[in-house]
Structures are given as structure tokens and as C-alpha cells.
């Protein structure tokens, strides 16, 4: 089992709809979770971070975390063509200075259809 | 506000050649990382440096060496390039302990012929 798993997609969503991206992780002690957006040919860009169970909202983005189910998701409301990108889920693994690293999923490619 | 700067942006090498990828950050971050990204494989950690003076292997270190030159700079060296090392290489940095995200450079696109 991979440490961080995402559906690779592609996921196609009509403009204006809600896009739902999912991620599961295997390390039960993980405490920090991040969503990065990566446009084709560009570097990953942080869009959301979440550390506690529940929902965290930032504009059109909502991150959801359920540590008991080892599941983190990203919802994008009112999807826009500019949201078309690959979304990477990242989980901080390890504890203590020098041991903490990010493990990335393979990414979900999202296409917003005008 | 440059953030994380990588050089070069593109490079083509022949099998067996050597080269060094450079990375510098101006955010006073303690920890720095080198990743490679291949289609369908996501980002894989090659080496990282938790602080100045320390380096550790990541998931795919074979064929690479690193140097943490000072707090700002972290270089990645390919001693004898192989076609399997054709990839996009990203450098990232973070403040260190705690819930701090990593910030990425623009990447180096490396082709080994």
C-alpha cells in the first residue's frame, strides 16, 4: 500500500460545479496535511493546509480531514477553468527535527469544462 | 521576493556526463529538499537537509550526491548521468519543525541522452 494515495483521474467537472478531490494515507501518526496545485509545466503551489479534524475553508476551497478514517479531501466550489490543474496531496511523516518529511500522492488531474 | 531559485531551468546531458543543480532560498529556512517528478510517479524525495551541516537520503538517492553549502544553498550532483535520471527536479525549503509547508522552486528540466 502506498503511503499517500490519490485517484489519478482525469476528473472532469462542469464550470460552476463542485470539484471533489480525495486522498488517503497510511501513517496513523501523521499530523499535517497539505494540498498543492500544479499547473502543467510549473512547480507545485500550496493552496491549503489542515492539521485538525473537520473542515477548513479558504475562499472557494475547503479542506476536510478525518484522522480516524485516514482521509483528507479538497472541495473546490464554483469551479473555474483556471482551476484545471493537477492537485497533489501531501502528508507530513516522521516526528522530530530532521525526521519530518512530506510524502506526496501521485496527484489528481482536474479539468473544468466550460 | 525570489523565494526558492533553481538553476539551470533546462539542461541536456549525454550519458556519463556530470553536472550540479543549484538551489538557493532567501526565506531563512532551515530545511531544504530535492525531489524528482516523473509522469505517473508524483514527487519523490531524493535527498534532504534538515539544517545546515546535515544531509539525509530520501526515497530515491542512488546516483545522486548533495551538498548543503550554507543555510541558503543546497546543491544536487549527478556524477555520471544515466537516461533513467531524465526528469524534472524540484528544490523545496521549509522553516523546519512544526506545521510548516514546503515552498518549491520553478524546477530544472533535465534530459539525459
Interface residues (C-beta under 8 A of the other chain):
Chain A: X8 X31 X32 X34 X42 X43 X44 X45 X46 X49 X51 X88 X90 X92 X96 X97 X98 X99 X100 X101 X102 X103 X104 X105 X106 X107
Chain B: X33 X40 X41 X42 X43 X44 X45 X48 X50 X51 X54 X56 X58 X90 X96 X97 X99 X101 X102 X103 X104 X105 X106 X107
